[in-house]
Structures are given as structure tokens and as C-alpha cells.
Amino acid sequence: MRVWAPLWIGPLAWFASLLASFASARHACAADSKSVLFVIPLAALVSCLIAVSVCWRNSKPSAAGAAETPGASAESFRKLAATGLLLNGFFAVVILAQFVAPAFLGVCQ
């Protein structure tokens, strides 16, 4: 169970960030402030980078979590952690792309 949770943090953080950014766009336009449009993806990026660090720690050969997982070999544990590392790394880049539109466009565009 310890490996599965960080595996899905990146995609869920991106999805939540996308929904929250769309939901807060009208309020940001009314307040004429871009700050909310930067804070939401920043929170998602931080959570995604935390998941990357957890997956990085679990992908090392001396990962202690392999002993906690019944019926799973240490190699499959590390492969799952490496998959989580790649998946969360990809979604960190996708979340970084969410900073582009508010940076270059006006609040109400």
C-alpha cells in the first residue's frame, strides 16, 4: 500500500489543480488578481514533487518497504516505485505548463 499512494498523487494533483483553476478563473477576473491562478498550480506542484521524492526513496535497492509488502519481491517493489517516479515527474512538467497561461495572458482573457 505504501507504494500505491505516491504513484497516483501526481495525476490527482494535476486534475485537482486543473479543476480548481477553472473554478477560480471567474473570481480572479472579478478581483483583477492573478495570484490565485499561480497559488493553485504551485500547491499541486509541491505535492507532486513530494510524491517524486517518496518514489525516488522507494526505488533505491535498500528500500525498506519491500519487506512490508507481503507476497511481493523487492524487484517488483522497486519497479513500481520507478513507475511512480516517471509518472509523477511527467505530471510535474504538465503542472508547470499550467503556469504559462496566467503568466502571459491577462486575468480576464
C-alpha positions in Angstrom: 0.0 0.0 0.0 2.9 2.3 0.7 3.9 2.3 -3.0 0.5 2.8 -4.5 -0.3 6.0 -2.8 2.6 8.1 -4.2 2.0 6.5 -7.6 -1.3 8.4 -8.1 -0.5 11.7 -6.3 0.8 13.4 -9.4 -2.2 12.7 -11.7 -4.6 13.5 -9.0 -2.8 16.8 -8.1 -2.9 17.8 -11.7 -6.6 17.0 -12.1 -7.5 18.9 -8.9 -5.3 21.8 -9.9 -7.0 22.0 -13.3 -10.5 21.9 -11.9 -9.7 24.5 -9.2 -8.0 26.8 -11.7 -11.1 26.7 -13.9 -13.4 27.2 -11.0 -11.4 30.2 -9.6 -10.9 32.0 -13.0 -14.2 33.9 -12.7 -13.3 35.1 -9.2 -9.7 36.0 -10.2 -11.2 38.1 -13.1 -13.6 39.8 -10.7 -10.9 40.6 -8.2 -8.4 41.5 -11.0 -5.7 39.4 -9.4 -3.7 36.6 -10.9 -2.3 35.3 -7.5 -4.9 32.6 -7.1 -4.1 31.3 -10.6 -0.5 30.8 -9.5 -1.1 29.5 -6.0 -3.3 26.6 -7.1 -0.7 25.0 -9.5 2.1 25.8 -7.1 0.3 23.7 -4.4 -0.2 20.9 -6.9 3.5 21.1 -7.9 4.7 20.9 -4.4 2.5 17.8 -3.7 3.8 16.2 -6.9 7.4 16.9 -6.0 6.9 15.3 -2.6 5.5 12.2 -4.4 8.6 12.2 -6.7 10.9 12.3 -3.6 8.9 9.4 -2.0 9.1 7.3 -5.1 12.8 8.1 -5.5 13.5 6.9 -2.0 11.4 3.7 -2.6 13.2 3.0 -5.9 16.6 2.5 -4.3 17.7 -1.1 -3.8 17.8 -0.7 0.0 14.1 0.3 0.2 12.7 -0.9 3.5 9.1 -1.0 2.2 9.8 -4.2 0.2 9.8 -6.2 3.4 6.5 -4.7 4.5 4.7 -5.8 1.3 3.5 -9.4 1.6 3.9 -11.6 -1.4 5.9 -9.0 -3.4 9.5 -9.3 -4.3 11.9 -6.4 -3.8 12.4 -6.1 -7.5 8.7 -5.6 -8.2 8.5 -3.1 -5.4 11.4 -1.0 -7.0 9.8 -1.3 -10.4 6.5 0.1 -9.1 8.4 2.9 -7.4 10.3 3.7 -10.6 7.0 3.8 -12.5 5.7 6.2 -9.9 8.8 8.3 -10.3 8.3 8.6 -14.0 4.6 9.2 -13.8 4.9 11.9 -11.1 7.8 13.5 -13.0 5.7 13.7 -16.1 2.8 15.3 -14.3 5.2 17.8 -12.6 6.0 19.0 -16.1 2.3 19.2 -17.0 1.6 21.2 -13.9 4.5 23.5 -14.7 2.7 24.1 -18.1 -0.3 25.5 -16.1 1.8 28.5 -15.2 2.2 29.6 -18.8 -1.3 30.9 -19.5 -1.6 33.1 -16.4 1.9 34.4 -16.9 1.4 35.7 -20.4 -2.3 36.4 -20.6 -4.4 39.0 -18.7 -6.6 38.0 -15.9 -9.8 38.2 -17.9 -8.6 36.8 -21.2 
